[in-house]
Amino acid sequence: MGYPSVERRRVLAAAALGRESGVPGPDPDNGEPLRAVAGEILDISPHLAIIETPGGTEERLVIAPWATAWHGGDVPPADLPPGTMVVMRTRREGRVIEKIWADTTRITGTILSIEGRKDLTVELDCGPHRGHRTIVIPYRATGRLQVRHPQFEPGYLFDAIGVRRDGIGHALLPATSQPAYPARAVPAPPPAYAGLQARISGTATWSDVFDEEEHGAAYPMVERSDAGCPDAETSCVGLPYLAIGSLLQVRNLCANRSANVPIVACGCVAGRFCDRCVECDTSPRGRIAELSPYSYVELGGDLTNGCFNAQIGLG
């Protein structure tokens, strides 16, 4: 017999704990909702984008006059070529585009090898769920990345944002300041931790390894047996153990938006980063959730900024 679905696991856990089963989705007190829309550009003009969604539906969306786009750099939305894969933040029931990220990818893992003199080829271990990944750092981006990644050698963590070109990730922007310790030497969490705090503060990031259009989070402190992950249960934050299927209430402190997001994966790679987010203030150290692009964008996050200051609690 297989494992129950994420939704079924949440209902069973709530019943066992004598709690109400929470409802996934944004807090209705957030104000005007944000919606993430993804797809392939079929046609685009300064005022209208026609896309095909992952489900094969054609959508026609209005481009707001103030809308911006990123495709390895800031570009006018109308300059994006047909065939480009986009994630968009929209308003007004998802019909008006205000931000477009085109062919955007995030590259997070442990450096295994580095080759090249100008353009660098880097092999990463992205964790037991994500395998190895080979990426390119173009020569023009090496200085910017190495300033934020001074330990540019095997065994150290790497995290960058870039674009996909011909199936290869090209790292262009550092997503974080590299932790000073090797990936296997994560600082221990505070020694005194008793029970579940009402709210835990830290950093929320995103990853593009989730399924298309998926709303969800990867969380570091899931039991190894539950996640089938030998690298789980690692974090420098005093996080409680939660099961796959639990609801996290995630609040973006920078945008003052919150949502109940289901835990759908093990966040063993995110748990190795004991870094800070300085998006709107300086967060406490440690990544407390790694969100799907959909959940991240709908909470007001900017994919090229890479993080927001967050608080989490039980949804």
ZADO-1210 file (C-alpha; in nm, 4 decimals, padded with zeros to 6 digits):
<atoms>
<atom x="00.0000" y="00.0000" z="00.0000" code="MET" pos="1"/>
<atom x="00.1363" y="00.3457" z="-00.0893" code="GLY" pos="2"/>
<atom x="00.1643" y="00.6480" z="00.1350" code="TYR" pos="3"/>
<atom x="-00.1447" y="00.8723" z="00.1731" code="PRO" pos="4"/>
<atom x="-00.1592" y="01.1914" z="-00.0287" code="SER" pos="5"/>
<atom x="-00.0389" y="01.5180" z="00.1218" code="VAL" pos="6"/>
<atom x="-00.3986" y="01.6298" z="00.1844" code="GLU" pos="7"/>
<atom x="-00.4953" y="01.2979" z="00.3443" code="ARG" pos="8"/>
<atom x="-00.1885" y="01.3044" z="00.5704" code="ARG" pos="9"/>
<atom x="-00.2822" y="01.6540" z="00.6904" code="ARG" pos="10"/>
<atom x="-00.6354" y="01.5450" z="00.7808" code="VAL" pos="11"/>
<atom x="-00.5080" y="01.2369" z="00.9663" code="LEU" pos="12"/>
<atom x="-00.2486" y="01.4386" z="01.1591" code="ALA" pos="13"/>
<atom x="-00.5074" y="01.6985" z="01.2634" code="ALA" pos="14"/>
<atom x="-00.7405" y="01.4246" z="01.3856" code="ALA" pos="15"/>
<atom x="-00.4619" y="01.2582" z="01.5847" code="ALA" pos="16"/>
<atom x="-00.3660" y="01.5864" z="01.7510" code="LEU" pos="17"/>
<atom x="-00.7222" y="01.7021" z="01.8134" code="GLY" pos="18"/>
<atom x="-00.6808" y="02.0094" z="01.5908" code="ARG" pos="19"/>
<atom x="-00.8844" y="02.1547" z="01.3093" code="GLU" pos="20"/>
<atom x="-00.7445" y="02.0674" z="00.9685" code="SER" pos="21"/>
<atom x="-00.6298" y="02.3993" z="00.8242" code="GLY" pos="22"/>
<atom x="-00.7114" y="02.5219" z="00.4758" code="VAL" pos="23"/>
<atom x="-00.4271" y="02.5795" z="00.2279" code="PRO" pos="24"/>
<atom x="-00.4119" y="02.9195" z="00.0634" code="GLY" pos="25"/>
<atom x="-00.3609" y="03.2906" z="00.1308" code="PRO" pos="26"/>
<atom x="-00.4841" y="03.4757" z="00.4358" code="ASP" pos="27"/>
<atom x="-00.8012" y="03.6622" z="00.3296" code="PRO" pos="28"/>
<atom x="-00.6841" y="03.9641" z="00.5311" code="ASP" pos="29"/>
<atom x="-00.3858" y="04.0145" z="00.2963" code="ASN" pos="30"/>
<atom x="-00.5795" y="04.2599" z="00.0808" code="GLY" pos="31"/>
<atom x="-00.5877" y="04.2240" z="-00.2962" code="GLU" pos="32"/>
<atom x="-00.4636" y="03.8707" z="-00.3721" code="PRO" pos="33"/>
<atom x="-00.1614" y="03.8008" z="-00.5870" code="LEU" pos="34"/>
<atom x="-00.1680" y="03.5118" z="-00.8318" code="ARG" pos="35"/>
<atom x="00.1197" y="03.3299" z="-00.9972" code="ALA" pos="36"/>
<atom x="00.0692" y="03.2266" z="-01.3597" code="VAL" pos="37"/>
<atom x="00.3167" y="03.0172" z="-01.5590" code="ALA" pos="38"/>
<atom x="00.3392" y="02.9142" z="-01.9187" code="GLY" pos="39"/>
<atom x="00.5066" y="02.9474" z="-02.2565" code="GLU" pos="40"/>
<atom x="00.4792" y="03.2746" z="-02.4445" code="ILE" pos="41"/>
<atom x="00.2894" y="03.2312" z="-02.7703" code="LEU" pos="42"/>
<atom x="00.2724" y="03.6019" z="-02.8550" code="ASP" pos="43"/>
<atom x="00.3422" y="03.9246" z="-02.6672" code="ILE" pos="44"/>
<atom x="00.3049" y="04.2978" z="-02.7242" code="SER" pos="45"/>
<atom x="00.3515" y="04.6003" z="-02.4970" code="PRO" pos="46"/>
<atom x="-00.0064" y="04.5553" z="-02.3732" code="HIS" pos="47"/>
<atom x="-00.1018" y="04.1857" z="-02.4068" code="LEU" pos="48"/>
<atom x="00.0596" y="03.8465" z="-02.3457" code="ALA" pos="49"/>
<atom x="-00.0785" y="03.5213" z="-02.4849" code="ILE" pos="50"/>
<atom x="00.0583" y="03.2122" z="-02.3114" code="ILE" pos="51"/>
<atom x="-00.0006" y="02.8382" z="-02.3049" code="GLU" pos="52"/>
<atom x="-00.0183" y="02.7087" z="-01.9471" code="THR" pos="53"/>
<atom x="00.1396" y="02.3759" z="-01.8398" code="PRO" pos="54"/>
<atom x="-00.2089" y="02.2244" z="-01.8606" code="GLY" pos="55"/>
<atom x="-00.2395" y="02.3219" z="-02.2289" code="GLY" pos="56"/>
<atom x="-00.4831" y="02.6127" z="-02.1792" code="THR" pos="57"/>
<atom x="-00.4337" y="02.9344" z="-02.3744" code="GLU" pos="58"/>
<atom x="-00.4598" y="03.2508" z="-02.1632" code="GLU" pos="59"/>
<atom x="-00.4659" y="03.6162" z="-02.2708" code="ARG" pos="60"/>
<atom x="-00.3403" y="03.8531" z="-02.0012" code="LEU" pos="61"/>
<atom x="-00.3161" y="04.2305" z="-01.9917" code="VAL" pos="62"/>
<atom x="00.0300" y="04.3738" z="-01.9230" code="ILE" pos="63"/>
<atom x="00.0133" y="04.6647" z="-01.6774" code="ALA" pos="64"/>
<atom x="00.1858" y="04.9882" z="-01.7900" code="PRO" pos="65"/>
<atom x="00.4239" y="04.9591" z="-01.4922" code="TRP" pos="66"/>
<atom x="00.5064" y="04.5897" z="-01.5507" code="ALA" pos="67"/>
<atom x="00.8696" y="04.4787" z="-01.5623" code="THR" pos="68"/>
<atom x="01.0432" y="04.1637" z="-01.6884" code="ALA" pos="69"/>
<atom x="01.3691" y="03.9825" z="-01.6096" code="TRP" pos="70"/>
<atom x="01.5410" y="03.7567" z="-01.8631" code="HIS" pos="71"/>
<atom x="01.8973" y="03.7426" z="-01.7376" code="GLY" pos="72"/>
<atom x="01.8615" y="04.1186" z="-01.6902" code="GLY" pos="73"/>
<atom x="01.5838" y="04.3746" z="-01.6921" code="ASP" pos="74"/>
<atom x="01.4060" y="04.3900" z="-02.0294" code="VAL" pos="75"/>
<atom x="01.0782" y="04.5401" z="-02.1589" code="PRO" pos="76"/>
<atom x="00.8081" y="04.2698" z="-02.1444" code="PRO" pos="77"/>
<atom x="00.7382" y="04.3040" z="-02.5167" code="ALA" pos="78"/>
<atom x="01.1014" y="04.2061" z="-02.5934" code="ASP" pos="79"/>
<atom x="01.0543" y="03.8525" z="-02.4594" code="LEU" pos="80"/>
<atom x="01.0593" y="03.6095" z="-02.7556" code="PRO" pos="81"/>
<atom x="00.7884" y="03.3501" z="-02.8247" code="PRO" pos="82"/>
<atom x="00.8781" y="03.0143" z="-02.6755" code="GLY" pos="83"/>
<atom x="01.0093" y="03.1670" z="-02.3530" code="THR" pos="84"/>
<atom x="00.8901" y="02.9969" z="-02.0335" code="MET" pos="85"/>
<atom x="00.7647" y="03.2518" z="-01.7822" code="VAL" pos="86"/>
<atom x="00.6394" y="03.2840" z="-01.4276" code="VAL" pos="87"/>
<atom x="00.4283" y="03.5968" z="-01.3777" code="MET" pos="88"/>
<atom x="00.2850" y="03.7794" z="-01.0802" code="ARG" pos="89"/>
<atom x="-00.0653" y="03.9043" z="-01.1549" code="THR" pos="90"/>
<atom x="-00.3460" y="04.1015" z="-00.9924" code="ARG" pos="91"/>
<atom x="-00.7164" y="04.1620" z="-01.0549" code="ARG" pos="92"/>
<atom x="-00.8194" y="03.7969" z="-01.0423" code="GLU" pos="93"/>
<atom x="-00.5054" y="03.6954" z="-01.2248" code="GLY" pos="94"/>
<atom x="-00.5767" y="03.8926" z="-01.5405" code="ARG" pos="95"/>
<atom x="-00.3242" y="04.1800" z="-01.5122" code="VAL" pos="96"/>
<atom x="00.0515" y="04.1134" z="-01.5216" code="ILE" pos="97"/>
<atom x="00.2812" y="04.3270" z="-01.3073" code="GLU" pos="98"/>
<atom x="00.6035" y="04.1202" z="-01.3101" code="LYS" pos="99"/>
<atom x="00.7511" y="03.8563" z="-01.5420" code="ILE" pos="100"/>
<atom x="01.0438" y="03.6224" z="-01.4771" code="TRP" pos="101"/>
<atom x="01.1548" y="03.4494" z="-01.7988" code="ALA" pos="102"/>
<atom x="01.3445" y="03.1163" z="-01.8166" code="ASP" pos="103"/>
<atom x="01.4440" y="03.1790" z="-01.4543" code="THR" pos="104"/>
<atom x="01.6173" y="02.9051" z="-01.2557" code="THR" pos="105"/>
<atom x="01.7749" y="02.8678" z="-00.9128" code="ARG" pos="106"/>
<atom x="02.0874" y="02.6589" z="-00.8624" code="ILE" pos="107"/>
<atom x="02.1412" y="02.5432" z="-00.5032" code="THR" pos="108"/>
<atom x="02.3745" y="02.2735" z="-00.3755" code="GLY" pos="109"/>
<atom x="02.7244" y="02.1692" z="-00.2736" code="THR" pos="110"/>
<atom x="03.0157" y="02.2288" z="-00.5108" code="ILE" pos="111"/>
<atom x="03.1684" y="01.9030" z="-00.6382" code="LEU" pos="112"/>
<atom x="03.4016" y="02.0311" z="-00.9096" code="SER" pos="113"/>
<atom x="03.4901" y="02.3445" z="-01.1061" code="ILE" pos="114"/>
<atom x="03.6422" y="02.3491" z="-01.4545" code="GLU" pos="115"/>
<atom x="03.7329" y="02.6213" z="-01.7009" code="GLY" pos="116"/>
<atom x="03.9298" y="02.9460" z="-01.7136" code="ARG" pos="117"/>
<atom x="03.6763" y="03.2048" z="-01.8365" code="LYS" pos="118"/>
<atom x="03.3329" y="03.0478" z="-01.8560" code="ASP" pos="119"/>
<atom x="03.3269" y="02.8042" z="-01.5642" code="LEU" pos="120"/>
<atom x="03.1526" y="02.4667" z="-01.5581" code="THR" pos="121"/>
<atom x="03.0442" y="02.3685" z="-01.2077" code="VAL" pos="122"/>
<atom x="02.9053" y="02.0337" z="-01.0928" code="GLU" pos="123"/>
<atom x="02.6819" y="02.0477" z="-00.7862" code="LEU" pos="124"/>
<atom x="02.5353" y="01.7914" z="-00.5509" code="ASP" pos="125"/>
<atom x="02.1790" y="01.9195" z="-00.5077" code="CYS" pos="126"/>
<atom x="02.0820" y="01.6629" z="-00.2440" code="GLY" pos="127"/>
<atom x="01.9455" y="01.3083" z="-00.2443" code="PRO" pos="128"/>
<atom x="01.6110" y="01.4126" z="-00.3986" code="HIS" pos="129"/>
<atom x="01.7547" y="01.6334" z="-00.6729" code="ARG" pos="130"/>
<atom x="02.0766" y="01.4601" z="-00.7750" code="GLY" pos="131"/>
<atom x="02.3755" y="01.6211" z="-00.9456" code="HIS" pos="132"/>
<atom x="02.3506" y="01.9232" z="-01.1705" code="ARG" pos="133"/>
<atom x="02.6049" y="02.0757" z="-01.4081" code="THR" pos="134"/>
<atom x="02.5810" y="02.4507" z="-01.4600" code="ILE" pos="135"/>
<atom x="02.7731" y="02.7253" z="-01.6395" code="VAL" pos="136"/>
<atom x="02.8938" y="03.0523" z="-01.4892" code="ILE" pos="137"/>
<atom x="02.9556" y="03.2954" z="-01.7782" code="PRO" pos="138"/>
<atom x="03.2778" y="03.4925" z="-01.7509" code="TYR" pos="139"/>
<atom x="03.0892" y="03.8219" z="-01.7091" code="ARG" pos="140"/>
<atom x="02.9163" y="03.6837" z="-01.3957" code="ALA" pos="141"/>
<atom x="03.2159" y="03.5167" z="-01.2262" code="THR" pos="142"/>
<atom x="03.3335" y="03.8263" z="-01.0390" code="GLY" pos="143"/>
<atom x="02.9904" y="03.9075" z="-00.8995" code="ARG" pos="144"/>
<atom x="02.9343" y="03.5489" z="-00.7882" code="LEU" pos="145"/>
<atom x="03.2793" y="03.4942" z="-00.6358" code="GLN" pos="146"/>
<atom x="03.2546" y="03.8116" z="-00.4274" code="VAL" pos="147"/>
<atom x="02.9545" y="03.6533" z="-00.2533" code="ARG" pos="148"/>
<atom x="03.1041" y="03.3000" z="-00.2704" code="HIS" pos="149"/>
<atom x="03.4626" y="03.3445" z="-00.1466" code="PRO" pos="150"/>
<atom x="03.5070" y="02.9696" z="-00.0718" code="GLN" pos="151"/>
<atom x="03.4672" y="02.8734" z="-00.4356" code="PHE" pos="152"/>
<atom x="03.5891" y="02.5163" z="-00.3999" code="GLU" pos="153"/>
<atom x="03.4509" y="02.1632" z="-00.3593" code="PRO" pos="154"/>
<atom x="03.2684" y="02.0918" z="-00.0350" code="GLY" pos="155"/>
<atom x="03.1195" y="02.4408" z="00.0074" code="TYR" pos="156"/>
<atom x="02.7644" y="02.5557" z="-00.0546" code="LEU" pos="157"/>
<atom x="02.6554" y="02.7431" z="-00.3671" code="PHE" pos="158"/>
<atom x="02.3329" y="02.9298" z="-00.4384" code="ASP" pos="159"/>
<atom x="02.2675" y="03.1400" z="-00.7473" code="ALA" pos="160"/>
<atom x="01.9868" y="03.2598" z="-00.9718" code="ILE" pos="161"/>
<atom x="02.0095" y="03.2554" z="-01.3481" code="GLY" pos="162"/>
<atom x="01.8431" y="03.1479" z="-01.6705" code="VAL" pos="163"/>
<atom x="01.7970" y="02.8209" z="-01.8587" code="ARG" pos="164"/>
<atom x="01.9471" y="02.8169" z="-02.2068" code="ARG" pos="165"/>
<atom x="01.9272" y="02.5020" z="-02.4196" code="ASP" pos="166"/>
<atom x="01.8553" y="02.2986" z="-02.1086" code="GLY" pos="167"/>
<atom x="02.1616" y="02.4256" z="-01.9179" code="ILE" pos="168"/>
<atom x="02.1446" y="02.6548" z="-01.6144" code="GLY" pos="169"/>
<atom x="02.3545" y="02.9717" z="-01.6447" code="HIS" pos="170"/>
<atom x="02.4241" y="03.1270" z="-01.3033" code="ALA" pos="171"/>
<atom x="02.4139" y="03.5073" z="-01.3131" code="LEU" pos="172"/>
<atom x="02.3206" y="03.6459" z="-00.9697" code="LEU" pos="173"/>
<atom x="02.4318" y="03.5324" z="-00.6221" code="PRO" pos="174"/>
<atom x="02.1221" y="03.4332" z="-00.4265" code="ALA" pos="175"/>
<atom x="02.3000" y="03.4560" z="-00.0915" code="THR" pos="176"/>
<atom x="02.6295" y="03.5279" z="00.0773" code="SER" pos="177"/>
<atom x="02.7951" y="03.1878" z="00.0993" code="GLN" pos="178"/>
<atom x="02.8127" y="03.0368" z="00.4488" code="PRO" pos="179"/>
<atom x="03.1735" y="03.0195" z="00.5711" code="ALA" pos="180"/>
<atom x="03.1594" y="02.6529" z="00.6764" code="TYR" pos="181"/>
<atom x="03.1684" y="02.3390" z="00.4584" code="PRO" pos="182"/>
<atom x="02.8293" y="02.1935" z="00.3671" code="ALA" pos="183"/>
<atom x="02.8712" y="01.9052" z="00.6140" code="ARG" pos="184"/>
<atom x="02.9567" y="02.1342" z="00.9083" code="ALA" pos="185"/>
<atom x="02.6215" y="02.3086" z="00.9722" code="VAL" pos="186"/>
<atom x="02.6211" y="02.4885" z="01.3104" code="PRO" pos="187"/>
<atom x="02.4098" y="02.3207" z="01.5759" code="ALA" pos="188"/>
<atom x="02.0749" y="02.4805" z="01.6685" code="PRO" pos="189"/>
<atom x="02.0292" y="02.6499" z="02.0061" code="PRO" pos="190"/>
<atom x="02.0590" y="02.3844" z="02.2828" code="PRO" pos="191"/>
<atom x="01.7409" y="02.4822" z="02.4672" code="ALA" pos="192"/>
<atom x="01.4303" y="02.4179" z="02.2648" code="TYR" pos="193"/>
<atom x="01.1129" y="02.2998" z="02.4321" code="ALA" pos="194"/>
<atom x="00.7898" y="02.2656" z="02.2413" code="GLY" pos="195"/>
<atom x="00.6532" y="02.4559" z="01.9463" code="LEU" pos="196"/>
<atom x="00.6937" y="02.8317" z="01.9526" code="GLN" pos="197"/>
<atom x="00.3982" y="03.0269" z="01.8221" code="ALA" pos="198"/>
<atom x="00.6152" y="03.1869" z="01.5515" code="ARG" pos="199"/>
<atom x="00.9708" y="03.1115" z="01.4358" code="ILE" pos="200"/>
<atom x="01.1644" y="03.3712" z="01.2371" code="SER" pos="201"/>
<atom x="01.4221" y="03.3184" z="00.9642" code="GLY" pos="202"/>
<atom x="01.4574" y="03.3119" z="00.5872" code="THR" pos="203"/>
<atom x="01.2170" y="03.1807" z="00.3233" code="ALA" pos="204"/>
<atom x="01.3630" y="03.1000" z="-00.0183" code="THR" pos="205"/>
<atom x="01.2373" y="02.9305" z="-00.3355" code="TRP" pos="206"/>
<atom x="01.3393" y="02.6458" z="-00.5633" code="SER" pos="207"/>
<atom x="01.2364" y="02.5488" z="-00.9155" code="ASP" pos="208"/>
<atom x="01.2419" y="02.1728" z="-00.8511" code="VAL" pos="209"/>
<atom x="00.8734" y="02.1580" z="-00.7536" code="PHE" pos="210"/>
<atom x="00.6116" y="02.0346" z="-00.9985" code="ASP" pos="211"/>
<atom x="00.4695" y="02.2932" z="-01.2382" code="GLU" pos="212"/>
<atom x="00.1974" y="02.5075" z="-01.0797" code="GLU" pos="213"/>
<atom x="00.2548" y="02.3385" z="-00.7423" code="GLU" pos="214"/>
<atom x="00.1850" y="02.5223" z="-00.4182" code="HIS" pos="215"/>
<atom x="00.4012" y="02.3870" z="-00.1399" code="GLY" pos="216"/>
<atom x="00.7135" y="02.4026" z="00.0725" code="ALA" pos="217"/>
<atom x="01.0204" y="02.1934" z="00.1475" code="ALA" pos="218"/>
<atom x="01.0933" y="02.1866" z="00.5220" code="TYR" pos="219"/>
<atom x="01.4217" y="02.0851" z="00.6880" code="PRO" pos="220"/>
<atom x="01.2956" y="01.9131" z="01.0037" code="MET" pos="221"/>
<atom x="01.0978" y="01.6166" z="00.8750" code="VAL" pos="222"/>
<atom x="01.1814" y="01.2734" z="01.0109" code="GLU" pos="223"/>
<atom x="01.4172" y="01.0750" z="00.7912" code="ARG" pos="224"/>
<atom x="01.1806" y="00.7799" z="00.7857" code="SER" pos="225"/>
<atom x="00.8903" y="01.0051" z="00.6821" code="ASP" pos="226"/>
<atom x="01.0824" y="01.1768" z="00.4030" code="ALA" pos="227"/>
<atom x="01.2939" y="00.8794" z="00.2941" code="GLY" pos="228"/>
<atom x="01.5923" y="01.1138" z="00.3230" code="CYS" pos="229"/>
<atom x="01.9175" y="01.0338" z="00.5082" code="PRO" pos="230"/>
<atom x="02.0123" y="01.4039" z="00.5045" code="ASP" pos="231"/>
<atom x="01.6947" y="01.5315" z="00.6747" code="ALA" pos="232"/>
<atom x="01.6817" y="01.6725" z="01.0296" code="GLU" pos="233"/>
<atom x="01.9592" y="01.9280" z="00.9682" code="THR" pos="234"/>
<atom x="01.9149" y="02.2967" z="01.0550" code="SER" pos="235"/>
<atom x="02.0839" y="02.5658" z="01.2627" code="CYS" pos="236"/>
<atom x="01.7362" y="02.6867" z="01.3639" code="VAL" pos="237"/>
<atom x="01.5434" y="02.5344" z="01.6540" code="GLY" pos="238"/>
<atom x="01.2692" y="02.4003" z="01.4292" code="LEU" pos="239"/>
<atom x="01.0079" y="02.1493" z="01.5477" code="PRO" pos="240"/>
<atom x="00.9632" y="01.8193" z="01.3687" code="TYR" pos="241"/>
<atom x="00.6729" y="01.8296" z="01.1239" code="LEU" pos="242"/>
<atom x="00.5365" y="01.5605" z="00.8939" code="ALA" pos="243"/>
<atom x="00.4973" y="01.5694" z="00.5188" code="ILE" pos="244"/>
<atom x="00.1447" y="01.7025" z="00.4654" code="GLY" pos="245"/>
<atom x="00.1493" y="01.9456" z="00.7592" code="SER" pos="246"/>
<atom x="00.0429" y="02.3033" z="00.6904" code="LEU" pos="247"/>
<atom x="00.2931" y="02.5818" z="00.7512" code="LEU" pos="248"/>
<atom x="00.1594" y="02.9304" z="00.8042" code="GLN" pos="249"/>
<atom x="00.4237" y="03.1376" z="00.6255" code="VAL" pos="250"/>
<atom x="00.4326" y="03.5155" z="00.6642" code="ARG" pos="251"/>
<atom x="00.6367" y="03.7404" z="00.4366" code="ASN" pos="252"/>
<atom x="00.7389" y="04.0155" z="00.6781" code="LEU" pos="253"/>
<atom x="00.8536" y="04.2373" z="00.3911" code="CYS" pos="254"/>
<atom x="00.5201" y="04.2317" z="00.2037" code="ALA" pos="255"/>
<atom x="00.2964" y="04.1682" z="00.5080" code="ASN" pos="256"/>
<atom x="00.1344" y="03.8687" z="00.3405" code="ARG" pos="257"/>
<atom x="00.0740" y="03.5214" z="00.4807" code="SER" pos="258"/>
<atom x="-00.0564" y="03.1879" z="00.3546" code="ALA" pos="259"/>
<atom x="-00.1047" y="02.8298" z="00.4687" code="ASN" pos="260"/>
<atom x="00.1381" y="02.6229" z="00.2608" code="VAL" pos="261"/>
<atom x="00.1539" y="02.2413" z="00.2696" code="PRO" pos="262"/>
<atom x="00.4866" y="02.0707" z="00.3354" code="ILE" pos="263"/>
<atom x="00.5330" y="01.8539" z="00.0274" code="VAL" pos="264"/>
<atom x="00.9057" y="01.7725" z="00.0352" code="ALA" pos="265"/>
<atom x="01.2137" y="01.7379" z="00.2524" code="CYS" pos="266"/>
<atom x="01.4195" y="02.0580" z="00.2761" code="GLY" pos="267"/>
<atom x="01.7524" y="01.8926" z="00.3529" code="CYS" pos="268"/>
<atom x="01.9507" y="02.1240" z="00.1215" code="VAL" pos="269"/>
<atom x="01.7874" y="02.4418" z="00.2530" code="ALA" pos="270"/>
<atom x="01.8612" y="02.3256" z="00.6078" code="GLY" pos="271"/>
<atom x="02.2358" y="02.3418" z="00.5425" code="ARG" pos="272"/>
<atom x="02.2237" y="02.7183" z="00.4829" code="PHE" pos="273"/>
<atom x="02.2679" y="02.9108" z="00.8073" code="CYS" pos="274"/>
<atom x="02.2512" y="03.2467" z="00.6304" code="ASP" pos="275"/>
<atom x="02.0427" y="03.5626" z="00.6649" code="ARG" pos="276"/>
<atom x="01.7991" y="03.7470" z="00.4406" code="CYS" pos="277"/>
<atom x="01.8299" y="04.1266" z="00.4232" code="VAL" pos="278"/>
<atom x="01.5356" y="04.1913" z="00.1917" code="GLU" pos="279"/>
<atom x="01.3643" y="04.4385" z="00.4249" code="CYS" pos="280"/>
<atom x="01.5630" y="04.3943" z="00.7482" code="ASP" pos="281"/>
<atom x="01.8191" y="04.1450" z="00.8764" code="THR" pos="282"/>
<atom x="01.6562" y="03.8112" z="00.9511" code="SER" pos="283"/>
<atom x="01.7766" y="03.5633" z="01.2129" code="PRO" pos="284"/>
<atom x="02.0087" y="03.2988" z="01.0696" code="ARG" pos="285"/>
<atom x="01.8711" y="02.9938" z="00.8984" code="GLY" pos="286"/>
<atom x="01.6326" y="02.8891" z="00.6216" code="ARG" pos="287"/>
<atom x="01.3005" y="02.7856" z="00.7697" code="ILE" pos="288"/>
<atom x="01.1147" y="02.7077" z="00.4466" code="ALA" pos="289"/>
<atom x="01.1933" y="02.6614" z="00.0783" code="GLU" pos="290"/>
<atom x="00.8861" y="02.7458" z="-00.1294" code="LEU" pos="291"/>
<atom x="00.7690" y="02.6538" z="-00.4758" code="SER" pos="292"/>
<atom x="00.7847" y="02.9488" z="-00.7195" code="PRO" pos="293"/>
<atom x="00.4037" y="02.9718" z="-00.7128" code="TYR" pos="294"/>
<atom x="00.3819" y="02.9968" z="-00.3340" code="SER" pos="295"/>
<atom x="00.6796" y="03.2328" z="-00.3176" code="TYR" pos="296"/>
<atom x="00.5425" y="03.4737" z="-00.5799" code="VAL" pos="297"/>
<atom x="00.1904" y="03.4727" z="-00.4336" code="GLU" pos="298"/>
<atom x="00.3396" y="03.5699" z="-00.0970" code="LEU" pos="299"/>
<atom x="00.4899" y="03.8778" z="-00.2621" code="GLY" pos="300"/>
<atom x="00.8424" y="03.7435" z="-00.3174" code="GLY" pos="301"/>
<atom x="01.0658" y="03.8478" z="-00.6071" code="ASP" pos="302"/>
<atom x="01.2401" y="03.5491" z="-00.7706" code="LEU" pos="303"/>
<atom x="01.5568" y="03.7468" z="-00.8478" code="THR" pos="304"/>
<atom x="01.5911" y="03.8671" z="-00.4883" code="ASN" pos="305"/>
<atom x="01.5940" y="03.5049" z="-00.3768" code="GLY" pos="306"/>
<atom x="01.4550" y="03.5360" z="-00.0232" code="CYS" pos="307"/>
<atom x="01.2305" y="03.7250" z="00.2113" code="PHE" pos="308"/>
<atom x="01.2292" y="03.7705" z="00.5878" code="ASN" pos="309"/>
<atom x="00.9745" y="03.5231" z="00.7183" code="ALA" pos="310"/>
<atom x="00.7946" y="03.3831" z="01.0177" code="GLN" pos="311"/>
<atom x="00.6343" y="03.0406" z="01.0283" code="ILE" pos="312"/>
<atom x="00.3827" y="02.8683" z="01.2541" code="GLY" pos="313"/>
<atom x="00.1365" y="02.5851" z="01.2229" code="LEU" pos="314"/>
<atom x="-00.1357" y="02.6465" z="00.9662" code="GLY" pos="315"/>
</atoms>
